[in-house]
Amino acid sequence: MSDLKEQVVQALGKIRPLLQRDGGDIELVEVGDGVVKVRLTGACKGCPMSQMTLKQGVEKLLMKEVPGLKQVQAV
């Protein structure tokens, strides 16, 4: 596992319990060129607030925890 991917996995581990508490979860799909692709699952998948969760929660945390990231995308 690349160092960048490992850092992303560790950071996602910090936010995962918050998503699971609301019946959702997050899967790491891909890391490359400063872009992290994730899939929101469970209750998060169809939630109208999922884009806000992705940008204001997940992306904000990942950008803070993992130097060099440019963007987080949902797939």
PDB file of N, CA, C and O in Angstrom:
ATOM      1  N   MET A   1       0.856  -1.176   0.000  1.00  0.00           N
ATOM      2  CA  MET A   1       0.000   0.000   0.000  1.00  0.00           C
ATOM      3  C   MET A   1       0.899   1.234   0.000  1.00  0.00           C
ATOM      4  O   MET A   1       1.863   1.319   0.761  1.00  0.00           O
ATOM      5  N   SER A   2       0.565   2.180  -0.862  1.00  0.00           N
ATOM      6  CA  SER A   2       1.376   3.389  -0.927  1.00  0.00           C
ATOM      7  C   SER A   2       1.203   4.199   0.359  1.00  0.00           C
ATOM      8  O   SER A   2       0.208   4.066   1.071  1.00  0.00           O
ATOM      9  N   ASP A   3       2.182   5.025   0.627  1.00  0.00           N
ATOM     10  CA  ASP A   3       2.151   5.859   1.826  1.00  0.00           C
ATOM     11  C   ASP A   3       0.939   6.795   1.804  1.00  0.00           C
ATOM     12  O   ASP A   3       0.272   6.980   2.823  1.00  0.00           O
ATOM     13  N   LEU A   4       0.658   7.384   0.636  1.00  0.00           N
ATOM     14  CA  LEU A   4      -0.485   8.288   0.503  1.00  0.00           C
ATOM     15  C   LEU A   4      -1.787   7.538   0.779  1.00  0.00           C
ATOM     16  O   LEU A   4      -2.643   8.016   1.523  1.00  0.00           O
ATOM     17  N   LYS A   5      -1.924   6.374   0.178  1.00  0.00           N
ATOM     18  CA  LYS A   5      -3.143   5.579   0.381  1.00  0.00           C
ATOM     19  C   LYS A   5      -3.291   5.183   1.849  1.00  0.00           C
ATOM     20  O   LYS A   5      -4.394   5.206   2.397  1.00  0.00           O
ATOM     21  N   GLU A   6      -2.199   4.827   2.468  1.00  0.00           N
ATOM     22  CA  GLU A   6      -2.226   4.454   3.885  1.00  0.00           C
ATOM     23  C   GLU A   6      -2.685   5.631   4.755  1.00  0.00           C
ATOM     24  O   GLU A   6      -3.467   5.451   5.689  1.00  0.00           O
ATOM     25  N   GLN A   7      -2.198   6.828   4.443  1.00  0.00           N
ATOM     26  CA  GLN A   7      -2.612   8.025   5.181  1.00  0.00           C
ATOM     27  C   GLN A   7      -4.109   8.288   4.998  1.00  0.00           C
ATOM     28  O   GLN A   7      -4.793   8.672   5.947  1.00  0.00           O
ATOM     29  N   VAL A   8      -4.617   8.082   3.784  1.00  0.00           N
ATOM     30  CA  VAL A   8      -6.039   8.281   3.501  1.00  0.00           C
ATOM     31  C   VAL A   8      -6.870   7.263   4.284  1.00  0.00           C
ATOM     32  O   VAL A   8      -7.892   7.617   4.872  1.00  0.00           O
ATOM     33  N   VAL A   9      -6.439   6.017   4.293  1.00  0.00           N
ATOM     34  CA  VAL A   9      -7.159   4.968   5.026  1.00  0.00           C
ATOM     35  C   VAL A   9      -7.231   5.321   6.513  1.00  0.00           C
ATOM     36  O   VAL A   9      -8.285   5.185   7.135  1.00  0.00           O
ATOM     37  N   GLN A  10      -6.123   5.769   7.075  1.00  0.00           N
ATOM     38  CA  GLN A  10      -6.106   6.138   8.495  1.00  0.00           C
ATOM     39  C   GLN A  10      -7.041   7.320   8.769  1.00  0.00           C
ATOM     40  O   GLN A  10      -7.761   7.325   9.767  1.00  0.00           O
ATOM     41  N   ALA A  11      -7.029   8.310   7.892  1.00  0.00           N
ATOM     42  CA  ALA A  11      -7.898   9.477   8.078  1.00  0.00           C
ATOM     43  C   ALA A  11      -9.372   9.083   7.953  1.00  0.00           C
ATOM     44  O   ALA A  11     -10.207   9.565   8.718  1.00  0.00           O
ATOM     45  N   LEU A  12      -9.693   8.210   6.996  1.00  0.00           N
ATOM     46  CA  LEU A  12     -11.081   7.754   6.853  1.00  0.00           C
ATOM     47  C   LEU A  12     -11.531   6.997   8.096  1.00  0.00           C
ATOM     48  O   LEU A  12     -12.710   7.025   8.451  1.00  0.00           O
ATOM     49  N   GLY A  13     -10.601   6.325   8.751  1.00  0.00           N
ATOM     50  CA  GLY A  13     -10.913   5.613   9.990  1.00  0.00           C
ATOM     51  C   GLY A  13     -11.388   6.549  11.093  1.00  0.00           C
ATOM     52  O   GLY A  13     -12.105   6.134  12.003  1.00  0.00           O
ATOM     53  N   LYS A  14     -10.983   7.814  11.007  1.00  0.00           N
ATOM     54  CA  LYS A  14     -11.407   8.799  12.017  1.00  0.00           C
ATOM     55  C   LYS A  14     -12.842   9.275  11.778  1.00  0.00           C
ATOM     56  O   LYS A  14     -13.558   9.597  12.726  1.00  0.00           O
ATOM     57  N   ILE A  15     -13.252   9.318  10.528  1.00  0.00           N
ATOM     58  CA  ILE A  15     -14.593   9.834  10.221  1.00  0.00           C
ATOM     59  C   ILE A  15     -15.631   8.718  10.087  1.00  0.00           C
ATOM     60  O   ILE A  15     -16.830   8.960  10.226  1.00  0.00           O
ATOM     61  N   ARG A  16     -15.169   7.507   9.819  1.00  0.00           N
ATOM     62  CA  ARG A  16     -16.087   6.366   9.624  1.00  0.00           C
ATOM     63  C   ARG A  16     -17.062   6.166  10.788  1.00  0.00           C
ATOM     64  O   ARG A  16     -18.248   5.955  10.532  1.00  0.00           O
ATOM     65  N   PRO A  17     -16.627   6.221  12.054  1.00  0.00           N
ATOM     66  CA  PRO A  17     -17.583   6.021  13.160  1.00  0.00           C
ATOM     67  C   PRO A  17     -18.730   7.036  13.164  1.00  0.00           C
ATOM     68  O   PRO A  17     -19.848   6.704  13.557  1.00  0.00           O
ATOM     69  N   LEU A  18     -18.461   8.261  12.731  1.00  0.00           N
ATOM     70  CA  LEU A  18     -19.510   9.275  12.667  1.00  0.00           C
ATOM     71  C   LEU A  18     -20.552   8.921  11.607  1.00  0.00           C
ATOM     72  O   LEU A  18     -21.752   9.099  11.818  1.00  0.00           O
ATOM     73  N   LEU A  19     -20.081   8.422  10.474  1.00  0.00           N
ATOM     74  CA  LEU A  19     -21.003   8.015   9.417  1.00  0.00           C
ATOM     75  C   LEU A  19     -21.793   6.777   9.828  1.00  0.00           C
ATOM     76  O   LEU A  19     -22.994   6.683   9.574  1.00  0.00           O
ATOM     77  N   GLN A  20     -21.113   5.833  10.463  1.00  0.00           N
ATOM     78  CA  GLN A  20     -21.769   4.597  10.888  1.00  0.00           C
ATOM     79  C   GLN A  20     -22.821   4.863  11.957  1.00  0.00           C
ATOM     80  O   GLN A  20     -23.829   4.161  12.023  1.00  0.00           O
ATOM     81  N   ARG A  21     -22.598   5.849  12.776  1.00  0.00           N
ATOM     82  CA  ARG A  21     -23.556   6.200  13.818  1.00  0.00           C
ATOM     83  C   ARG A  21     -24.900   6.601  13.210  1.00  0.00           C
ATOM     84  O   ARG A  21     -25.951   6.403  13.820  1.00  0.00           O
ATOM     85  N   ASP A  22     -24.854   7.169  11.999  1.00  0.00           N
ATOM     86  CA  ASP A  22     -26.078   7.577  11.302  1.00  0.00           C
ATOM     87  C   ASP A  22     -26.540   6.538  10.279  1.00  0.00           C
ATOM     88  O   ASP A  22     -27.414   6.822   9.459  1.00  0.00           O
ATOM     89  N   GLY A  23     -25.963   5.348  10.323  1.00  0.00           N
ATOM     90  CA  GLY A  23     -26.396   4.266   9.435  1.00  0.00           C
ATOM     91  C   GLY A  23     -25.710   4.241   8.088  1.00  0.00           C
ATOM     92  O   GLY A  23     -26.151   3.530   7.185  1.00  0.00           O
ATOM     93  N   GLY A  24     -24.652   4.994   7.935  1.00  0.00           N
ATOM     94  CA  GLY A  24     -23.925   5.028   6.665  1.00  0.00           C
ATOM     95  C   GLY A  24     -22.511   4.510   6.817  1.00  0.00           C
ATOM     96  O   GLY A  24     -22.124   4.013   7.875  1.00  0.00           O
ATOM     97  N   ASP A  25     -21.752   4.634   5.751  1.00  0.00           N
ATOM     98  CA  ASP A  25     -20.344   4.242   5.770  1.00  0.00           C
ATOM     99  C   ASP A  25     -19.680   4.851   4.542  1.00  0.00           C
ATOM    100  O   ASP A  25     -20.331   5.496   3.720  1.00  0.00           O
ATOM    101  N   ILE A  26     -18.376   4.633   4.436  1.00  0.00           N
ATOM    102  CA  ILE A  26     -17.606   5.162   3.314  1.00  0.00           C
ATOM    103  C   ILE A  26     -16.604   4.112   2.877  1.00  0.00           C
ATOM    104  O   ILE A  26     -15.985   3.446   3.707  1.00  0.00           O
ATOM    105  N   GLU A  27     -16.446   3.968   1.563  1.00  0.00           N
ATOM    106  CA  GLU A  27     -15.468   3.031   0.997  1.00  0.00           C
ATOM    107  C   GLU A  27     -14.450   3.830   0.194  1.00  0.00           C
ATOM    108  O   GLU A  27     -14.808   4.752  -0.539  1.00  0.00           O
ATOM    109  N   LEU A  28     -13.198   3.472   0.337  1.00  0.00           N
ATOM    110  CA  LEU A  28     -12.151   4.069  -0.484  1.00  0.00           C
ATOM    111  C   LEU A  28     -12.125   3.320  -1.805  1.00  0.00           C
ATOM    112  O   LEU A  28     -11.982   2.098  -1.824  1.00  0.00           O
ATOM    113  N   VAL A  29     -12.262   4.048  -2.918  1.00  0.00           N
ATOM    114  CA  VAL A  29     -12.267   3.433  -4.241  1.00  0.00           C
ATOM    115  C   VAL A  29     -10.901   3.553  -4.895  1.00  0.00           C
ATOM    116  O   VAL A  29     -10.376   2.577  -5.432  1.00  0.00           O
ATOM    117  N   GLU A  30     -10.316   4.765  -4.849  1.00  0.00           N
ATOM    118  CA  GLU A  30      -9.063   4.991  -5.563  1.00  0.00           C
ATOM    119  C   GLU A  30      -8.352   6.220  -5.012  1.00  0.00           C
ATOM    120  O   GLU A  30      -8.990   7.170  -4.557  1.00  0.00           O
ATOM    121  N   VAL A  31      -7.026   6.190  -5.057  1.00  0.00           N
ATOM    122  CA  VAL A  31      -6.204   7.345  -4.703  1.00  0.00           C
ATOM    123  C   VAL A  31      -5.203   7.540  -5.833  1.00  0.00           C
ATOM    124  O   VAL A  31      -4.474   6.614  -6.188  1.00  0.00           O
ATOM    125  N   GLY A  32      -5.169   8.742  -6.397  1.00  0.00           N
ATOM    126  CA  GLY A  32      -4.206   8.994  -7.458  1.00  0.00           C
ATOM    127  C   GLY A  32      -4.162  10.454  -7.849  1.00  0.00           C
ATOM    128  O   GLY A  32      -5.200  11.114  -7.890  1.00  0.00           O
ATOM    129  N   ASP A  33      -2.982  10.969  -8.138  1.00  0.00           N
ATOM    130  CA  ASP A  33      -2.780  12.347  -8.590  1.00  0.00           C
ATOM    131  C   ASP A  33      -3.441  13.372  -7.674  1.00  0.00           C
ATOM    132  O   ASP A  33      -3.996  14.364  -8.148  1.00  0.00           O
ATOM    133  N   GLY A  34      -3.381  13.138  -6.378  1.00  0.00           N
ATOM    134  CA  GLY A  34      -3.933  14.090  -5.424  1.00  0.00           C
ATOM    135  C   GLY A  34      -5.444  14.052  -5.303  1.00  0.00           C
ATOM    136  O   GLY A  34      -6.034  14.888  -4.620  1.00  0.00           O
ATOM    137  N   VAL A  35      -6.079  13.080  -5.964  1.00  0.00           N
ATOM    138  CA  VAL A  35      -7.532  12.952  -5.930  1.00  0.00           C
ATOM    139  C   VAL A  35      -7.907  11.640  -5.244  1.00  0.00           C
ATOM    140  O   VAL A  35      -7.389  10.575  -5.580  1.00  0.00           O
ATOM    141  N   VAL A  36      -8.809  11.739  -4.284  1.00  0.00           N
ATOM    142  CA  VAL A  36      -9.312  10.552  -3.587  1.00  0.00           C
ATOM    143  C   VAL A  36     -10.740  10.317  -4.049  1.00  0.00           C
ATOM    144  O   VAL A  36     -11.571  11.224  -4.017  1.00  0.00           O
ATOM    145  N   LYS A  37     -11.019   9.092  -4.477  1.00  0.00           N
ATOM    146  CA  LYS A  37     -12.378   8.727  -4.887  1.00  0.00           C
ATOM    147  C   LYS A  37     -12.950   7.792  -3.832  1.00  0.00           C
ATOM    148  O   LYS A  37     -12.343   6.787  -3.465  1.00  0.00           O
ATOM    149  N   VAL A  38     -14.142   8.155  -3.356  1.00  0.00           N
ATOM    150  CA  VAL A  38     -14.804   7.380  -2.309  1.00  0.00           C
ATOM    151  C   VAL A  38     -16.241   7.079  -2.729  1.00  0.00           C
ATOM    152  O   VAL A  38     -16.795   7.721  -3.621  1.00  0.00           O
ATOM    153  N   ARG A  39     -16.819   6.098  -2.070  1.00  0.00           N
ATOM    154  CA  ARG A  39     -18.220   5.754  -2.279  1.00  0.00           C
ATOM    155  C   ARG A  39     -18.922   5.792  -0.932  1.00  0.00           C
ATOM    156  O   ARG A  39     -18.539   5.081  -0.003  1.00  0.00           O
ATOM    157  N   LEU A  40     -19.953   6.625  -0.830  1.00  0.00           N
ATOM    158  CA  LEU A  40     -20.767   6.652   0.371  1.00  0.00           C
ATOM    159  C   LEU A  40     -21.782   5.521   0.272  1.00  0.00           C
ATOM    160  O   LEU A  40     -22.383   5.311  -0.781  1.00  0.00           O
ATOM    161  N   THR A  41     -21.973   4.791   1.370  1.00  0.00           N
ATOM    162  CA  THR A  41     -22.861   3.641   1.357  1.00  0.00           C
ATOM    163  C   THR A  41     -23.869   3.734   2.502  1.00  0.00           C
ATOM    164  O   THR A  41     -23.813   4.642   3.331  1.00  0.00           O
ATOM    165  N   GLY A  42     -24.777   2.785   2.522  1.00  0.00           N
ATOM    166  CA  GLY A  42     -25.779   2.746   3.577  1.00  0.00           C
ATOM    167  C   GLY A  42     -26.681   3.966   3.511  1.00  0.00           C
ATOM    168  O   GLY A  42     -27.052   4.411   2.425  1.00  0.00           O
ATOM    169  N   ALA A  43     -27.032   4.506   4.668  1.00  0.00           N
ATOM    170  CA  ALA A  43     -27.933   5.656   4.732  1.00  0.00           C
ATOM    171  C   ALA A  43     -27.338   6.878   4.036  1.00  0.00           C
ATOM    172  O   ALA A  43     -28.082   7.745   3.577  1.00  0.00           O
ATOM    173  N   CYS A  44     -26.026   6.959   3.953  1.00  0.00           N
ATOM    174  CA  CYS A  44     -25.375   8.111   3.311  1.00  0.00           C
ATOM    175  C   CYS A  44     -25.597   8.116   1.800  1.00  0.00           C
ATOM    176  O   CYS A  44     -25.587   9.175   1.171  1.00  0.00           O
ATOM    177  N   LYS A  45     -25.796   6.942   1.225  1.00  0.00           N
ATOM    178  CA  LYS A  45     -25.901   6.817  -0.231  1.00  0.00           C
ATOM    179  C   LYS A  45     -27.036   7.665  -0.798  1.00  0.00           C
ATOM    180  O   LYS A  45     -26.840   8.347  -1.804  1.00  0.00           O
ATOM    181  N   GLY A  46     -28.195   7.641  -0.191  1.00  0.00           N
ATOM    182  CA  GLY A  46     -29.322   8.372  -0.734  1.00  0.00           C
ATOM    183  C   GLY A  46     -29.673   9.637   0.022  1.00  0.00           C
ATOM    184  O   GLY A  46     -30.682  10.281  -0.265  1.00  0.00           O
ATOM    185  N   CYS A  47     -28.854   9.988   0.972  1.00  0.00           N
ATOM    186  CA  CYS A  47     -29.154  11.146   1.824  1.00  0.00           C
ATOM    187  C   CYS A  47     -28.994  12.452   1.054  1.00  0.00           C
ATOM    188  O   CYS A  47     -27.996  12.635   0.356  1.00  0.00           O
ATOM    189  N   PRO A  48     -29.961  13.365   1.170  1.00  0.00           N
ATOM    190  CA  PRO A  48     -29.835  14.648   0.497  1.00  0.00           C
ATOM    191  C   PRO A  48     -28.657  15.487   1.015  1.00  0.00           C
ATOM    192  O   PRO A  48     -28.210  16.413   0.337  1.00  0.00           O
ATOM    193  N   MET A  49     -28.166  15.171   2.193  1.00  0.00           N
ATOM    194  CA  MET A  49     -27.043  15.915   2.767  1.00  0.00           C
ATOM    195  C   MET A  49     -25.688  15.288   2.423  1.00  0.00           C
ATOM    196  O   MET A  49     -24.656  15.756   2.905  1.00  0.00           O
ATOM    197  N   SER A  50     -25.677  14.244   1.603  1.00  0.00           N
ATOM    198  CA  SER A  50     -24.436  13.510   1.342  1.00  0.00           C
ATOM    199  C   SER A  50     -23.355  14.371   0.699  1.00  0.00           C
ATOM    200  O   SER A  50     -22.177  14.195   1.011  1.00  0.00           O
ATOM    201  N   GLN A  51     -23.718  15.300  -0.193  1.00  0.00           N
ATOM    202  CA  GLN A  51     -22.708  16.161  -0.805  1.00  0.00           C
ATOM    203  C   GLN A  51     -22.074  17.078   0.232  1.00  0.00           C
ATOM    204  O   GLN A  51     -20.871  17.335   0.192  1.00  0.00           O
ATOM    205  N   MET A  52     -22.885  17.568   1.154  1.00  0.00           N
ATOM    206  CA  MET A  52     -22.344  18.414   2.212  1.00  0.00           C
ATOM    207  C   MET A  52     -21.441  17.584   3.130  1.00  0.00           C
ATOM    208  O   MET A  52     -20.374  18.044   3.538  1.00  0.00           O
ATOM    209  N   THR A  53     -21.868  16.371   3.450  1.00  0.00           N
ATOM    210  CA  THR A  53     -21.044  15.477   4.264  1.00  0.00           C
ATOM    211  C   THR A  53     -19.712  15.231   3.575  1.00  0.00           C
ATOM    212  O   THR A  53     -18.660  15.252   4.214  1.00  0.00           O
ATOM    213  N   LEU A  54     -19.762  14.998   2.267  1.00  0.00           N
ATOM    214  CA  LEU A  54     -18.546  14.720   1.512  1.00  0.00           C
ATOM    215  C   LEU A  54     -17.604  15.919   1.518  1.00  0.00           C
ATOM    216  O   LEU A  54     -16.416  15.767   1.802  1.00  0.00           O
ATOM    217  N   LYS A  55     -18.113  17.097   1.212  1.00  0.00           N
ATOM    218  CA  LYS A  55     -17.253  18.280   1.081  1.00  0.00           C
ATOM    219  C   LYS A  55     -16.871  18.890   2.425  1.00  0.00           C
ATOM    220  O   LYS A  55     -15.700  19.193   2.655  1.00  0.00           O
ATOM    221  N   GLN A  56     -17.841  19.074   3.310  1.00  0.00           N
ATOM    222  CA  GLN A  56     -17.578  19.749   4.579  1.00  0.00           C
ATOM    223  C   GLN A  56     -17.031  18.819   5.651  1.00  0.00           C
ATOM    224  O   GLN A  56     -16.415  19.277   6.613  1.00  0.00           O
ATOM    225  N   GLY A  57     -17.248  17.537   5.497  1.00  0.00           N
ATOM    226  CA  GLY A  57     -16.766  16.585   6.492  1.00  0.00           C
ATOM    227  C   GLY A  57     -15.564  15.802   6.001  1.00  0.00           C
ATOM    228  O   GLY A  57     -14.448  15.981   6.488  1.00  0.00           O
ATOM    229  N   VAL A  58     -15.806  14.930   5.028  1.00  0.00           N
ATOM    230  CA  VAL A  58     -14.774  14.011   4.549  1.00  0.00           C
ATOM    231  C   VAL A  58     -13.620  14.764   3.892  1.00  0.00           C
ATOM    232  O   VAL A  58     -12.464  14.574   4.270  1.00  0.00           O
ATOM    233  N   GLU A  59     -13.922  15.614   2.917  1.00  0.00           N
ATOM    234  CA  GLU A  59     -12.855  16.309   2.200  1.00  0.00           C
ATOM    235  C   GLU A  59     -12.056  17.219   3.141  1.00  0.00           C
ATOM    236  O   GLU A  59     -10.828  17.262   3.072  1.00  0.00           O
ATOM    237  N   LYS A  60     -12.744  17.931   4.000  1.00  0.00           N
ATOM    238  CA  LYS A  60     -12.068  18.839   4.934  1.00  0.00           C
ATOM    239  C   LYS A  60     -11.093  18.072   5.827  1.00  0.00           C
ATOM    240  O   LYS A  60      -9.954  18.498   6.017  1.00  0.00           O
ATOM    241  N   LEU A  61     -11.542  16.945   6.372  1.00  0.00           N
ATOM    242  CA  LEU A  61     -10.676  16.132   7.228  1.00  0.00           C
ATOM    243  C   LEU A  61      -9.493  15.565   6.450  1.00  0.00           C
ATOM    244  O   LEU A  61      -8.354  15.634   6.912  1.00  0.00           O
ATOM    245  N   LEU A  62      -9.761  15.003   5.267  1.00  0.00           N
ATOM    246  CA  LEU A  62      -8.679  14.407   4.484  1.00  0.00           C
ATOM    247  C   LEU A  62      -7.640  15.448   4.070  1.00  0.00           C
ATOM    248  O   LEU A  62      -6.441  15.175   4.117  1.00  0.00           O
ATOM    249  N   MET A  63      -8.082  16.621   3.670  1.00  0.00           N
ATOM    250  CA  MET A  63      -7.139  17.664   3.247  1.00  0.00           C
ATOM    251  C   MET A  63      -6.275  18.112   4.428  1.00  0.00           C
ATOM    252  O   MET A  63      -5.110  18.468   4.252  1.00  0.00           O
ATOM    253  N   LYS A  64      -6.846  18.092   5.616  1.00  0.00           N
ATOM    254  CA  LYS A  64      -6.100  18.478   6.818  1.00  0.00           C
ATOM    255  C   LYS A  64      -5.102  17.389   7.214  1.00  0.00           C
ATOM    256  O   LYS A  64      -3.971  17.685   7.601  1.00  0.00           O
ATOM    257  N   GLU A  65      -5.525  16.137   7.115  1.00  0.00           N
ATOM    258  CA  GLU A  65      -4.721  15.003   7.598  1.00  0.00           C
ATOM    259  C   GLU A  65      -3.680  14.505   6.590  1.00  0.00           C
ATOM    260  O   GLU A  65      -2.642  13.972   6.983  1.00  0.00           O
ATOM    261  N   VAL A  66      -3.954  14.677   5.297  1.00  0.00           N
ATOM    262  CA  VAL A  66      -3.090  14.087   4.267  1.00  0.00           C
ATOM    263  C   VAL A  66      -2.549  15.193   3.362  1.00  0.00           C
ATOM    264  O   VAL A  66      -3.272  15.702   2.506  1.00  0.00           O
ATOM    265  N   PRO A  67      -1.288  15.565   3.544  1.00  0.00           N
ATOM    266  CA  PRO A  67      -0.685  16.607   2.709  1.00  0.00           C
ATOM    267  C   PRO A  67      -0.655  16.192   1.234  1.00  0.00           C
ATOM    268  O   PRO A  67      -0.397  15.034   0.907  1.00  0.00           O
ATOM    269  N   GLY A  68      -0.918  17.143   0.367  1.00  0.00           N
ATOM    270  CA  GLY A  68      -0.819  16.871  -1.070  1.00  0.00           C
ATOM    271  C   GLY A  68      -2.129  16.522  -1.743  1.00  0.00           C
ATOM    272  O   GLY A  68      -2.171  16.402  -2.967  1.00  0.00           O
ATOM    273  N   LEU A  69      -3.194  16.357  -0.988  1.00  0.00           N
ATOM    274  CA  LEU A  69      -4.479  16.056  -1.612  1.00  0.00           C
ATOM    275  C   LEU A  69      -5.067  17.324  -2.211  1.00  0.00           C
ATOM    276  O   LEU A  69      -4.927  18.413  -1.656  1.00  0.00           O
ATOM    277  N   LYS A  70      -5.734  17.163  -3.365  1.00  0.00           N
ATOM    278  CA  LYS A  70      -6.349  18.291  -4.039  1.00  0.00           C
ATOM    279  C   LYS A  70      -7.871  18.241  -3.968  1.00  0.00           C
ATOM    280  O   LYS A  70      -8.536  19.276  -3.911  1.00  0.00           O
ATOM    281  N   GLN A  71      -8.418  17.014  -3.972  1.00  0.00           N
ATOM    282  CA  GLN A  71      -9.869  16.898  -4.074  1.00  0.00           C
ATOM    283  C   GLN A  71     -10.332  15.523  -3.628  1.00  0.00           C
ATOM    284  O   GLN A  71      -9.599  14.538  -3.713  1.00  0.00           O
ATOM    285  N   VAL A  72     -11.569  15.486  -3.150  1.00  0.00           N
ATOM    286  CA  VAL A  72     -12.238  14.223  -2.829  1.00  0.00           C
ATOM    287  C   VAL A  72     -13.490  14.168  -3.692  1.00  0.00           C
ATOM    288  O   VAL A  72     -14.281  15.110  -3.722  1.00  0.00           O
ATOM    289  N   GLN A  73     -13.658  13.053  -4.392  1.00  0.00           N
ATOM    290  CA  GLN A  73     -14.804  12.872  -5.279  1.00  0.00           C
ATOM    291  C   GLN A  73     -15.610  11.655  -4.863  1.00  0.00           C
ATOM    292  O   GLN A  73     -15.054  10.641  -4.440  1.00  0.00           O
ATOM    293  N   ALA A  74     -16.933  11.767  -4.987  1.00  0.00           N
ATOM    294  CA  ALA A  74     -17.798  10.616  -4.783  1.00  0.00           C
ATOM    295  C   ALA A  74     -18.009   9.919  -6.113  1.00  0.00           C
ATOM    296  O   ALA A  74     -18.197  10.574  -7.138  1.00  0.00           O
ATOM    297  N   VAL A  75     -17.977   8.611  -6.102  1.00  0.00           N
ATOM    298  CA  VAL A  75     -18.233   7.823  -7.320  1.00  0.00           C
ATOM    299  C   VAL A  75     -19.386   6.887  -7.106  1.00  0.00           C
ATOM    300  O   VAL A  75     -19.753   6.141  -8.014  1.00  0.00           O
TER     301      VAL A  75
END
